[in-house]
Amino acid sequence: MKHASLRKKTAVYAPVAFSLAILGWLIYPNLGAMAETVRNSSPWWLVLSLSFAVSSYTFMGFTLWEVLRILGIRLPFMEVAGIAFVSTTVNYFVSSGGISGFATRAHLLGKRKVPYGASVTSSVVITVLIYLALAVIVVEGAVLQFIQTPDFNRSMTEALIGVAAVVGFAFTLTLLFFHHELRSAWARRAFLAVNHVIFFFSKKEIPHENFKKFEGQLDEGIRTIHSRKYELPKVIGYVFCDWVSNILILYFAFKAVGVSLDATTLIAGFSFGMLMTIIPILPGGLGAMEAAMTAAFSGMGVPVAQALTASLIFRLFYYLLPALASVFIYWALRTSEPPPSPIHSRHGKGNGQ
């Protein structure tokens, strides 16, 4: 029992310690220059940067709300936006390759009588679209970087490897979405992983005999998405608005520290940083993203102190402040949960199903 507890604590704290070590290694040599940069920063650009963080999370809420609507599930927008907010920020606390976010979303939606299969379907659809959009942005960033510095150097090699990784991951998700046999094999692993994390929150597990119901709901949800695919452009639009808001958080963070970036430099550096956030062992790519962005932007002529400060502002506004706010939003969601009914509907038909 003690060994199991130690392994769990190590799994949670070791990635955080490693990330903080990377940050310390980055910040310490540049501390004086960064302090000067912060003193001279413009508060108005910082406010604008923060406002686009709010915009990004708002579009996340619209994305989940619209996918659930396509699946025939009607919930108040503010509740759905809160669930999207909390389930996204959970991944910043726990490095689990996105499973913790999936499970948190399934748990909170399940409390509102949404079947787990529908919750996972919505998560799969959104994840596919997010990574397809990221693949487009990363490819564009690599092309722009190559146009700016056509030499095939180490930086370009790393960028191409990153592009291949994101495109490959997006392709794999898309294949799982459309291929029934692969999806069936994946569904059981997802079921077990989600079940494990849900147990952490509620101390209750989904009975394993309900896997068939879960799989049936997942297949039914994906068939519904396929049949109503002409309604997906709105979801895709929300996803791209989310990514544009992300990029503008970084753009105005640089404006705050006195650097005006052209579109080529901005997208190339942003893409390189986002590649690091998909490292599954680091919570939110902490440390790796800042290192990648600093290297990319300094390689394109931005002073190191300003590049690192801007990337840390991006981390603060997009990751840390929302993570703190999610504690209160999670509490509000828990207090607004409907009372439990004698019929457990999360594995049967939910709202509109």
TIDO-599431 format. One line per 2 residues: number of its first residue (from 1); their letters; for each residue x, y, z of N, C-alpha, C. Coordinates in steps of 0.02 Angstrom, whole numbers, padded with zeros to 5 digits. Each point is the difference from the previous one (the first is absolute). Last residue first. Layout:
! residues N
NUM) A) X/Y/Z/X/Y/Z/X/Y/Z; ...;
***
This chain:
! residues 353
353) QG) -01557/00602/-01294/00029/-00059/-00031/-00054/-00053/-00008; -00019/00221/00108/-00004/00003/-00073/00025/-00061/-00033;
351) NG) 00076/00015/00237/-00042/00054/-00026/00001/00000/-00076; 00068/-00231/00087/00005/00064/00033/-00047/00050/-00032;
349) KG) 00015/-00283/00028/-00011/00056/-00045/00000/00064/00040; 00138/-00190/00105/-00056/-00011/-00044/-00009/00060/-00045;
347) HR) 00161/-00011/00168/00019/-00053/-00048/-00058/-00015/-00047; -00017/00165/00172/00061/00018/-00036/00022/-00054/-00049;
345) SH) -00194/00015/00163/-00010/00009/-00072/00064/00011/-00039; -00116/-00109/00234/00067/00022/-00022/00000/00005/-00076;
343) IP) -00201/00023/00188/00019/-00035/-00061/00066/00028/-00024; -00099/00090/00192/00005/-00071/00014/00020/-00041/-00061;
341) SP) 00088/00253/00028/-00065/-00032/-00011/00007/-00074/00014; 00137/00235/00090/00003/-00066/-00031/-00070/-00029/-00006;
339) PP) 00036/00269/-00006/-00001/-00055/00048/00000/-00068/-00034; 00121/00207/-00121/-00068/-00021/00016/00000/-00057/00050;
337) ES) 00198/00187/-00009/-00019/-00065/-00028/-00072/-00016/00018; 00140/00196/00064/-00058/00007/-00044/-00022/-00066/-00031;
335) TR) 00192/00023/00146/-00058/00024/00039/-00063/00006/-00043; 00207/-00062/-00102/-00021/-00052/00047/-00062/00021/00039;
333) LA) 00101/00155/-00146/-00032/-00054/-00038/-00025/-00055/00046; 00124/00176/00094/-00066/00024/-00021/-00037/-00053/-00039;
331) WY) 00221/-00046/00063/-00042/00001/00060/-00071/00023/-00019; 00162/00007/-00168/-00017/-00070/00016/-00046/-00003/00061;
329) IF) 00087/00208/-00058/-00051/-00020/-00048/-00021/-00072/00013; 00175/00086/00127/-00063/00031/00020/-00057/-00019/-00048;
327) VS) 00217/-00076/-00050/-00018/-00027/00066/-00067/00026/00022; 00104/00083/-00198/-00039/-00062/-00009/-00019/-00033/00066;
325) AL) 00143/00195/-00018/-00071/00016/-00005/-00042/-00064/-00004; 00235/-00020/-00003/-00023/00022/00066/-00075/00014/-00001;
323) AP) 00099/-00055/-00204/00004/-00058/00044/-00024/00018/00071; 00018/00173/-00164/-00058/-00043/-00009/00001/-00062/00046;
321) LL) 00191/00140/00009/-00060/00034/00026/-00063/-00041/-00012; 00202/-00089/-00091/00000/00003/00073/-00062/00034/00029;
319) YY) 00028/-00029/-00247/00003/-00062/00039/-00010/00012/00075; -00003/00178/-00168/-00037/-00055/-00032/-00003/-00063/00043;
317) FL) 00115/00204/00070/-00069/00017/-00020/-00040/-00059/-00026; 00232/-00026/00067/-00039/00026/00056/-00073/00010/-00019;
315) RF) 00156/-00065/-00168/-00011/-00055/00048/-00046/00025/00057; 00072/00162/-00151/-00047/-00046/-00033/-00018/-00058/00047;
313) IL) 00168/00141/00071/-00065/00035/00004/-00054/-00043/-00032; 00217/-00077/-00021/-00024/-00010/00069/-00066/00037/00012;
311) SA) 00109/00027/-00206/-00024/-00069/00004/-00026/-00015/00070; 00099/00210/-00037/-00063/-00005/-00037/-00029/-00070/00005;
309) TL) 00215/00037/00091/-00052/00035/00039/-00068/-00006/-00033; 00187/-00086/-00115/-00016/-00041/00058/-00055/00032/00042;
307) AQ) 00083/00122/-00183/-00033/-00061/-00025/-00023/-00044/00058; 00129/00192/00049/-00068/00019/-00021/-00038/-00061/-00025;
305) AV) 00226/-00029/00061/-00039/00020/00059/-00072/00017/-00019; 00157/-00052/-00175/-00020/-00058/00041/-00045/00020/00058;
303) PV) 00001/00141/-00231/00044/-00010/00058/-00027/-00055/00046; -00051/-00006/-00263/-00029/00030/00060/00048/-00011/00058;
301) GM) 00033/-00089/-00229/00022/00069/00013/-00030/00034/00060; -00023/-00233/-00087/-00026/00045/-00052/00011/00073/00018;
299) GS) 00063/-00177/00146/00032/-00018/-00063/-00023/00044/-00058; -00101/00020/00210/00068/00029/00004/00039/-00016/-00064;
297) FA) -00215/-00094/00021/-00004/00073/-00010/00070/00032/00004; -00017/-00236/00037/-00025/00018/-00067/00002/00075/-00012;
295) AT) 00060/-00085/00214/00049/-00019/-00051/-00022/00023/-00069; -00151/00029/00176/00057/00045/00009/00053/-00014/-00053;
293) MA) -00187/-00143/00007/-00018/00066/-00024/00059/00048/00004; 00029/-00216/00090/-00007/-00003/-00073/-00016/00069/-00029;
291) AE) 00012/-00025/00236/00066/-00010/-00030/-00004/00002/-00076; -00201/00007/00121/00037/00062/00008/00070/-00004/-00032;
289) MA) -00132/-00196/00003/-00029/00050/-00045/00039/00065/00004; 00060/-00173/00148/00019/-00016/-00069/-00027/00052/-00049;
287) GL) -00061/00028/00225/00073/00001/-00006/00021/-00011/-00072; -00235/-00089/00055/00033/00051/00042/00076/-00007/-00005;
285) GG) -00201/-00115/-00111/00064/00016/-00031/00041/00051/00039; -00211/-00096/00076/-00006/00058/-00043/00064/00019/-00035;
283) PL) 00051/-00171/00168/-00066/00032/00005/-00004/00064/-00041; 00155/-00220/-00056/00005/00066/00031/-00069/00033/00003;
281) IP) 00043/-00215/-00103/00024/-00006/00069/00004/00067/00036; -00071/-00034/-00237/-00048/-00025/00049/00025/00000/00072;
279) II) 00040/00165/-00215/00042/-00049/00035/-00041/-00026/00059; -00071/00176/-00150/-00030/-00067/-00009/00045/-00054/00031;
277) TM) 00054/00237/-00009/-00056/-00011/00047/-00030/-00069/-00007; 00177/00090/-00142/00024/-00025/00063/-00057/-00015/00050;
275) LM) -00039/00099/-00215/00023/-00069/-00009/00020/-00031/00067; -00056/00230/-00016/-00057/-00045/00008/00019/-00073/-00010;
273) GF) 00163/00173/-00037/-00017/-00007/00071/-00056/-00050/00011; 00059/00055/-00221/00054/-00038/00031/-00014/-00011/00074;
271) SF) -00149/00137/-00120/-00005/-00071/-00021/00052/-00042/00034; 00010/00234/00030/-00057/-00029/00036/-00006/-00075/-00016;
269) GA) 00160/00124/-00119/00020/-00010/00070/-00055/-00032/00041; -00048/00054/-00226/00054/-00049/00002/00020/-00015/00073;
267) IL) -00158/00170/-00041/-00029/-00066/-00011/00054/-00054/00004; 00071/00227/00023/-00048/-00018/00052/-00025/-00072/-00008;
265) TT) 00140/00098/-00167/00037/-00016/00061/-00047/-00025/00055; -00102/00073/-00200/00044/-00058/-00013/00036/-00022/00063;
263) AD) -00134/00199/00001/-00039/-00061/00000/00043/-00062/-00009; 00115/00212/00113/-00038/-00009/-00061/-00033/-00069/00001;
261) LS) 00061/00149/00224/00018/-00056/-00043/-00041/00002/-00065; 00092/00169/00209/-00053/-00008/-00050/00022/-00053/-00049;
259) VG) 00068/00075/00267/00020/-00033/-00062/-00062/-00007/-00045; 00016/00083/00238/00033/00045/-00047/00022/-00031/-00065;
257) VA) -00130/-00092/00192/00072/00004/00018/00039/00039/-00053; -00235/-00034/-00026/00007/00026/00068/00073/00009/00019;
255) KF) -00060/-00103/-00205/-00010/00072/-00003/00011/00031/00069; 00005/-00233/-00013/00061/00030/-00029/-00007/00076/-00005;
253) AF) -00188/-00115/00070/00051/-00008/00052/00067/00029/-00025; -00177/-00012/-00150/-00005/00058/00044/00045/-00006/00061;
251) YL) -00004/-00180/-00154/00017/00061/-00037/00000/00061/00046; -00073/-00211/00083/00073/00005/-00006/00021/00065/-00034;
249) IL) -00229/-00047/00015/00026/00006/00068/00076/00011/-00003; -00108/-00049/-00200/-00003/00071/00018/00020/00011/00073;
247) IN) -00014/-00220/-00087/00056/00035/-00032/00001/00073/00020; -00180/-00131/00077/00064/-00022/00029/00058/00039/-00028;
245) SV) -00211/00031/-00098/00004/00034/00065/00065/-00018/00036; -00046/-00114/-00197/00018/00069/-00015/00006/00041/00065;
243) WD) -00077/-00222/00018/00072/00003/-00015/00022/00071/-00016; -00230/-00034/00039/00038/-00016/00061/00075/00006/-00013;
241) CF) -00143/00016/-00182/-00003/00062/00039/00038/-00008/00067; -00025/-00190/-00136/00050/00046/-00029/-00001/00068/00037;
239) VY) -00160/-00160/00065/00068/-00026/00014/00053/00048/-00026; -00227/00045/-00050/00015/00014/00071/00071/-00023/00017;
237) GI) -00078/-00051/-00215/00010/00072/00007/00017/00019/00072; -00061/-00222/-00046/00067/00014/-00026/00017/00074/00006;
235) VK) -00217/-00065/00055/00047/-00024/00051/00072/00015/-00022; -00168/00048/-00154/-00004/00047/00056/00049/-00020/00055;
233) PL) -00023/-00145/-00188/00037/00061/-00014/-00002/00052/00056; -00127/-00216/00003/00067/00006/00031/00038/00064/-00017;
231) EY) -00218/-00091/-00081/-00005/00047/00056/00068/00012/00033; -00037/-00158/-00176/-00006/00067/-00029/-00010/00053/00054;
229) KR) 00009/-00236/00048/00066/00029/-00011/-00003/00071/-00029; -00159/-00183/00088/-00012/00072/00004/00065/00039/-00010;
227) SH) -00007/-00239/-00008/-00063/00018/-00035/-00013/00075/00000; 00189/-00088/00117/00008/-00012/-00072/-00062/00023/-00037;
225) IT) -00008/00008/00234/00046/00051/-00026/00008/-00008/-00075; -00122/-00166/00108/-00038/00063/00000/00043/00057/-00028;
223) RI) 00101/-00208/00033/-00046/-00003/-00057/-00041/00064/-00006; 00137/-00021/00186/00041/00012/-00059/-00043/-00005/-00063;
221) GE) -00104/-00049/00206/00020/00070/-00003/00039/00016/-00063; -00057/-00224/00043/-00059/00038/-00018/00016/00074/-00006;
219) DL) 00169/-00144/00077/-00014/-00012/-00072/-00060/00042/-00023; 00050/00008/00228/00054/00031/-00037/-00012/-00008/-00075;
217) QG) -00146/-00109/00147/-00012/00072/00001/00053/00037/-00041; 00027/-00231/00029/-00058/00013/-00043/-00015/00074/-00004;
215) EF) 00167/-00071/00148/00023/-00007/-00070/-00057/00015/-00048; -00052/-00003/00229/00045/00055/-00014/00021/-00001/-00074;
213) KK) -00123/-00181/00080/-00042/00059/-00007/00041/00061/-00018; 00117/-00194/00045/-00037/-00008/-00063/-00047/00059/-00011;
211) FN) 00118/-00013/00205/00043/00019/-00056/-00036/-00005/-00066; -00078/-00056/00229/-00030/00054/-00039/00044/00022/-00058;
209) EH) 00063/-00164/00165/-00050/-00029/-00045/-00035/00053/-00042; 00158/00059/00169/00031/-00022/-00062/-00049/-00033/-00047;
207) PI) -00058/00200/00177/00004/-00073/-00002/00026/-00025/-00067; 00070/00234/00103/-00051/-00024/-00046/00004/-00076/-00001;
205) EK) 00077/00128/00223/00021/-00018/-00067/-00061/-00017/-00043; 00065/00159/00231/-00045/-00049/-00031/00025/-00014/-00070;
203) KS) 00088/00168/00150/00008/-00063/00035/-00051/-00053/-00024; 00045/00234/-00083/-00063/-00020/00031/00003/-00063/00042;
201) FF) 00195/00109/-00113/-00045/00054/00019/-00058/-00025/00043; 00161/-00153/-00088/00037/00048/00042/-00047/00054/00026;
199) FI) -00078/-00156/-00158/00002/-00029/00067/00036/00047/00049; -00001/00051/-00229/-00064/00016/00030/-00003/-00027/00071;
197) VH) 00186/-00055/-00130/00004/00069/00023/-00066/00021/00033; 00014/-00217/-00094/00050/00006/00053/00002/00070/00029;
195) NV) -00136/-00048/-00189/-00027/-00030/00061/00047/00011/00059; 00071/00061/-00215/-00049/00047/00026/-00028/-00024/00066;
193) AL) 00143/-00148/-00111/00037/00059/00022/-00047/00052/00031; -00094/-00194/-00097/00037/-00017/00061/00036/00061/00028;
191) FA) -00112/00024/-00206/-00048/-00014/00052/00035/-00013/00067; 00129/00024/-00196/-00026/00064/00023/-00048/-00010/00058;
189) RR) 00081/-00192/-00104/00054/00033/00037/-00023/00068/00028; -00150/-00118/-00137/00008/-00034/00064/00056/00033/00041;
187) AW) -00040/00081/-00219/-00053/00018/00046/00008/-00033/00068; 00142/-00044/-00193/00019/00059/00038/-00051/00014/00055;
185) AS) -00043/-00173/-00153/00058/-00019/00042/00021/00058/00045; -00171/00041/-00155/-00024/-00048/00049/00057/-00021/00047;
183) RL) 00048/00139/-00184/-00036/00037/00051/-00024/-00047/00056; 00100/-00093/-00191/00050/00035/00041/-00034/00038/00057;
181) EH) -00142/-00104/-00154/00039/-00051/00038/00052/00033/00045; -00135/00141/-00145/-00038/-00032/00055/00043/-00048/00041;
179) HF) 00067/00230/-00133/00011/-00073/-00008/-00030/-00037/00059; 00001/00245/-00020/-00037/-00028/-00056/00004/-00077/-00005;
177) FL) 00109/00131/00174/-00067/00027/-00003/-00041/-00036/-00054; 00232/-00044/00028/-00040/-00029/00055/-00073/00021/-00005;
175) LT) 00149/00102/-00147/-00009/-00070/-00018/-00042/-00037/00052; 00064/00222/00044/-00050/-00002/-00054/-00015/-00071/-00020;
173) LT) 00173/00034/00155/-00065/00016/00030/-00056/-00004/-00052; 00220/-00024/-00078/-00020/-00058/00041/-00068/00010/00031;
171) FA) 00097/00180/-00119/-00022/-00053/-00046/-00024/-00061/00039; 00096/00176/00123/-00065/00020/-00026/-00028/-00053/-00048;
169) FG) 00218/-00033/00080/-00049/-00008/00054/-00070/00019/-00023; 00177/00033/-00150/-00011/-00071/00011/-00051/-00013/00055;
167) VV) 00068/00221/-00043/-00040/-00024/-00056/-00016/-00075/00010; 00145/00098/00157/-00068/00027/00006/-00046/-00026/-00055;
165) AA) 00229/-00063/-00008/-00032/-00027/00060/-00072/00024/00006; 00136/00085/-00176/-00017/-00070/-00012/-00037/-00030/00060;
163) VG) 00085/00217/00023/-00056/-00001/-00047/-00023/-00071/-00013; 00194/00027/00130/-00060/00021/00036/-00062/00000/-00044;
161) IL) 00208/-00042/-00099/-00018/-00056/00044/-00064/00016/00038; 00089/00170/-00130/-00029/-00052/-00042/-00020/-00061/00040;
159) AE) 00115/00175/00110/-00067/00023/-00020/-00035/-00054/-00042; 00225/-00034/00061/-00044/-00007/00057/-00072/00019/-00017;
157) TM) 00162/00037/-00164/-00009/-00072/00011/-00048/-00013/00058; 00066/00221/-00041/-00048/-00023/-00050/-00013/-00075/00006;
155) SR) 00163/00096/00139/-00065/00026/00018/-00054/-00024/-00049; 00227/-00050/-00043/-00027/-00041/00054/-00071/00022/00019;
153) NF) 00061/00072/-00245/00042/-00008/00059/-00034/-00044/00052; -00016/00097/-00258/-00026/-00061/00032/00046/-00018/00059;
151) DP) -00063/00248/-00118/00053/-00049/00014/-00029/-00060/00036; -00126/00204/-00062/-00003/-00060/-00043/00056/-00051/00012;
149) TQ) -00138/00198/00130/00069/-00025/00005/00004/-00066/-00039; -00200/00123/-00020/00040/00051/00033/00073/-00020/00004;
147) IF) -00158/-00152/-00087/00003/00058/-00045/00046/00054/00029; -00047/-00187/00132/00045/-00019/-00055/00008/00058/-00049;
145) QL) -00152/00025/00177/00068/-00001/00026/00050/-00016/-00055; -00229/-00012/-00051/00021/00070/00009/00071/00004/00026;
143) VA) -00095/-00213/-00019/00009/00029/-00067/00025/00072/00006; -00057/-00111/00198/00061/-00029/-00028/00015/00030/-00069;
141) GE) -00203/00062/00106/00058/00028/00036/00066/-00025/-00029; -00201/-00092/-00082/00008/00069/-00023/00060/00032/00033;
139) VV) -00057/-00212/00074/00026/-00004/-00069/00011/00070/-00028; -00102/-00011/00209/00070/-00021/00005/00032/-00005/-00070;
137) IV) -00232/00047/00016/00040/00057/00026/00074/-00017/00001; -00152/-00171/-00061/00001/00053/-00051/00044/00058/00022;
135) AL) -00036/-00171/00155/00043/-00024/-00054/00005/00052/-00056; -00149/00041/00178/00070/00010/00020/00048/-00023/-00054;
133) AL) -00227/-00043/-00034/00013/00072/-00005/00072/00016/00019; -00069/-00219/00028/00002/00015/-00072/00014/00074/-00011;
131) YI) -00031/-00071/00219/00066/-00020/-00025/00005/00008/-00075; -00206/00053/00107/00053/00042/00028/00067/-00018/-00030;
129) LV) -00187/-00133/-00057/-00001/00065/-00034/00055/00046/00027; -00026/-00213/00101/00018/-00008/-00070/00004/00068/-00034;
127) TI) -00081/-00002/00220/00073/-00012/-00003/00024/-00009/-00071; -00233/00022/00037/00035/00063/00013/00076/-00009/-00004;
125) VV) -00134/-00193/-00021/-00012/00045/-00057/00039/00065/00010; 00004/-00154/00177/00038/-00025/-00057/-00007/00048/-00059;
123) SS) -00127/00046/00193/00071/00011/00012/00043/-00022/-00059; -00233/-00044/-00004/00013/00072/-00007/00074/00015/00010;
121) TV) -00066/-00221/00037/-00008/00017/-00071/00016/00074/-00011; -00007/-00079/00220/00062/-00019/-00033/-00004/00017/-00074;
119) SA) -00192/00039/00126/00054/00043/00024/00065/-00015/-00036; -00186/-00138/-00041/-00007/00065/-00033/00055/00049/00022;
117) GY) -00008/-00211/00105/00017/-00008/-00071/-00004/00065/-00038; -00071/-00010/00226/00073/00002/-00007/00022/-00007/-00072;
115) PV) -00241/00109/00060/00033/-00066/-00003/00075/00007/-00010; -00149/00183/00128/00024/-00011/-00067/00036/-00068/-00002;
113) KR) -00102/00118/00195/-00038/-00053/-00034/00019/-00008/-00074; 00107/00139/00171/-00057/00033/-00030/-00038/-00046/-00047;
111) KG) 00196/-00069/00111/-00041/00025/00056/-00062/00036/-00026; 00162/-00071/-00155/-00038/-00057/00027/-00044/00020/00058;
109) LL) 00153/00154/-00092/-00059/-00007/-00043/-00044/-00057/00025; 00201/00033/00114/-00043/00058/00010/-00063/-00003/-00044;
107) HA) 00164/-00173/-00023/-00027/00000/00068/-00050/00057/00009; 00121/-00016/-00202/-00050/-00053/00004/-00033/-00001/00068;
105) RT) 00178/00150/-00032/-00058/00021/-00040/-00055/-00053/00005; 00202/-00052/00101/-00033/00054/00037/-00062/00024/-00037;
103) AF) 00138/-00158/-00106/-00037/-00030/00057/-00037/00053/00040; 00140/00068/-00180/-00055/-00041/-00025/-00044/-00023/00058;
101) GS) 00199/00108/00057/-00049/00046/-00026/-00062/-00035/-00027; 00183/-00130/00070/-00031/00032/00059/-00053/00050/-00022;
99) IG) 00134/-00108/-00165/-00051/-00044/00028/-00036/00033/00059; 00192/00089/-00133/-00068/00022/-00015/-00055/-00042/00032;
97) GS) 00240/-00034/00033/-00013/-00006/-00071/-00072/00019/-00019; 00098/00023/00220/-00029/-00066/-00014/-00015/-00010/-00073;
95) SV) 00093/00175/00209/00024/-00021/-00066/-00023/-00071/-00013; -00102/00204/00162/00018/-00071/-00003/00022/-00017/-00071;
93) FY) -00059/00225/00055/00020/-00025/00065/00030/-00070/-00004; -00090/00110/-00189/00057/00041/00021/00025/-00021/00069;
91) NV) -00195/-00097/-00102/00061/-00025/-00032/00062/00041/00018; -00217/00066/00071/00023/-00058/00038/00065/-00028/-00029;
89) TT) -00124/00179/-00105/00052/00019/00047/00024/-00059/00042; -00178/-00029/-00158/00061/00019/-00035/00056/00014/00050;
87) SV) -00215/-00049/00080/00029/-00061/-00029/00064/00015/-00039; -00126/00182/00094/00030/-00042/00052/00035/-00061/-00030;
85) FA) -00118/00144/-00149/00054/00036/00034/00037/-00045/00049; -00196/-00079/-00106/00056/00003/-00048/00061/00032/00033;
83) IG) -00197/00000/00125/00026/-00068/-00005/00060/-00002/-00048; -00117/00203/00020/00037/-00015/00062/00031/-00069/-00002;
81) AV) -00139/00063/-00177/00062/00038/-00003/00042/-00013/00062; -00214/-00094/-00007/00044/-00034/-00047/00067/00036/-00005;
79) EM) -00166/00100/00132/00021/-00063/00030/00050/-00036/-00045; -00100/00195/-00082/00047/00016/00053/00025/-00062/00035;
77) FP) -00168/-00018/-00172/00066/00016/-00026/00050/00011/00057; -00212/-00166/00029/00014/00072/00000/00073/00015/-00020;
75) LR) -00108/-00221/-00100/00019/00023/00067/00011/00076/-00003; -00086/-00226/-00160/-00010/00072/00013/00016/00014/00073;
73) IG) 00044/-00194/-00208/00002/00012/00073/-00002/00075/00012; 00018/-00126/-00216/-00068/00001/00027/-00004/00013/00075;
71) LI) 00193/-00002/-00160/-00016/-00067/00027/-00070/-00002/00032; 00085/00204/-00081/-00005/-00044/-00058/-00019/-00071/00022;
69) RL) 00044/00156/00169/-00063/00016/-00033/-00011/-00045/-00061; 00204/-00012/00114/-00053/-00032/00039/-00068/00013/-00032;
67) VE) 00181/00109/-00096/00005/-00072/-00013/-00054/-00037/00039; 00018/00232/00038/-00025/-00015/-00067/00003/-00074/-00016;
65) WL) 00090/00078/00206/-00073/00011/-00001/-00029/-00019/-00068; 00236/-00001/00027/-00032/-00057/00034/-00076/00006/-00003;
63) TF) 00118/00181/-00091/00016/-00061/-00037/-00034/-00061/00032; -00012/00212/00107/-00044/-00004/-00058/00011/-00064/-00040;
61) GM) 00145/00043/00181/-00068/-00014/00023/-00049/-00007/-00057; 00218/00068/-00050/00000/-00070/00021/-00069/-00021/00023;
59) FT) 00034/00225/-00047/-00010/-00040/-00061/00005/-00075/00014; 00043/00147/00178/-00070/00007/-00020/-00014/-00041/-00063;
57) YS) 00220/00016/00078/-00039/-00047/00041/-00075/00006/-00016; 00145/00150/-00111/00018/-00069/-00017/-00043/-00050/00038;
55) SV) -00018/00232/00052/-00030/-00017/-00064/00013/-00072/-00019; 00108/00086/00188/-00072/-00009/00014/-00036/-00020/-00063;
53) AF) 00221/00056/-00027/-00003/-00064/00037/-00073/-00015/00017; 00045/00205/-00095/-00002/-00053/-00051/00005/-00069/00031;
51) SL) 00016/00192/00137/-00067/-00004/-00028/-00005/-00054/-00053; 00211/00051/00098/-00044/-00039/00045/-00070/-00007/-00028;
49) SL) 00150/00138/-00117/00022/-00070/-00004/-00044/-00045/00043; -00034/00230/00014/-00024/-00026/-00064/00019/-00073/-00009;
47) VL) 00083/00112/00187/-00073/-00008/00007/-00029/-00029/-00064; 00226/00058/-00004/-00010/-00059/00043/-00075/-00015/00009;
45) WW) 00066/00196/-00112/00010/-00059/-00044/-00010/-00064/00040; -00008/00197/00122/-00057/-00003/-00045/00005/-00058/-00048;
43) PS) 00176/00055/00157/-00057/-00035/00030/-00059/-00007/-00048; 00269/00011/-00058/-00060/00041/-00005/-00060/-00037/00029;
41) SN) 00278/-00017/00064/-00055/-00028/-00040/-00062/00045/00003; 00226/00015/00112/-00016/00044/-00056/-00060/-00024/-00041;
39) RV) 00083/-00124/00188/-00009/00069/00025/-00022/00047/-00055; 00059/-00223/-00056/-00065/00002/00035/-00013/00071/00024;
37) TE) 00209/-00041/-00096/-00052/-00005/-00051/-00069/00006/00031; 00186/-00012/00141/-00001/00065/-00033/-00056/00001/-00053;
35) AM) 00041/-00203/00107/-00028/00048/00048/-00006/00069/-00030; 00109/-00166/-00126/-00072/-00012/00002/-00035/00048/00049;
33) AG) 00236/-00001/-00014/-00029/00029/-00061/-00075/-00008/-00001; 00114/-00101/00180/00008/00073/00002/-00032/00034/-00060;
31) LN) 00006/-00241/00011/-00045/00030/00050/00004/00076/00000; 00104/-00193/-00132/-00030/00059/-00032/-00042/00042/00049;
29) PY) 00114/-00212/00052/00051/00041/-00033/-00027/00065/-00028; -00156/-00150/00114/00054/00024/00043/00052/00042/-00037;
27) IL) -00193/-00117/-00107/-00011/00066/00029/00062/00027/00036; -00011/-00222/-00106/-00011/00053/-00049/00002/00070/00032;
25) WG) 00019/-00194/00135/00059/00002/-00044/-00007/00055/-00052; -00183/-00044/00141/00054/00029/00038/00063/00009/-00042;
23) LI) -00183/-00114/-00095/-00013/00071/00006/00055/00036/00039; 00012/-00233/-00017/00011/00030/-00066/-00010/00076/00004;
21) AL) -00053/-00123/00191/00073/00001/-00010/00017/00032/-00067; -00225/-00039/00049/00025/00057/00038/00076/00006/-00006;
19) SF) -00104/-00187/-00098/-00020/00061/-00035/00028/00061/00035; 00030/-00208/00104/00042/00004/-00060/-00015/00065/-00038;
17) AV) -00135/-00050/00185/00068/00017/00022/00047/00009/-00060; -00217/-00077/-00043/-00003/00070/00021/00070/00023/00021;
15) PA) -00029/-00229/-00055/-00003/00044/-00059/00000/00073/00018; -00004/-00153/00184/00063/-00002/-00037/-00002/00043/-00064;
13) YV) -00194/-00036/00147/00047/00052/00019/00065/00001/-00041; -00184/-00163/-00035/-00028/00068/00000/00055/00052/00008;
11) AT) 00053/-00232/00007/-00029/00014/-00066/-00026/00071/-00005; 00078/-00079/00208/00056/00011/-00046/-00026/00018/-00069;
9) KK) -00156/-00062/00163/00028/00066/00015/00057/00017/-00047; -00095/-00214/-00019/-00048/00051/-00021/00027/00070/00012;
7) RL) 00127/-00183/00076/00001/00003/-00073/-00048/00054/-00025; 00003/-00046/00230/00062/00034/-00020/00003/00007/-00076;
5) SA) -00176/-00125/00092/-00009/00071/00015/00061/00041/-00022; 00012/-00233/-00018/-00049/00026/-00049/-00010/00075/00010;
3) HK) 00133/-00114/00156/00035/00005/-00064/-00046/00029/-00053; -00091/-00045/00211/00045/00058/00003/00036/00010/-00066;
1) M) -00136/-00191/00021/-00041/00060/00000/00043/00063/00000;
***
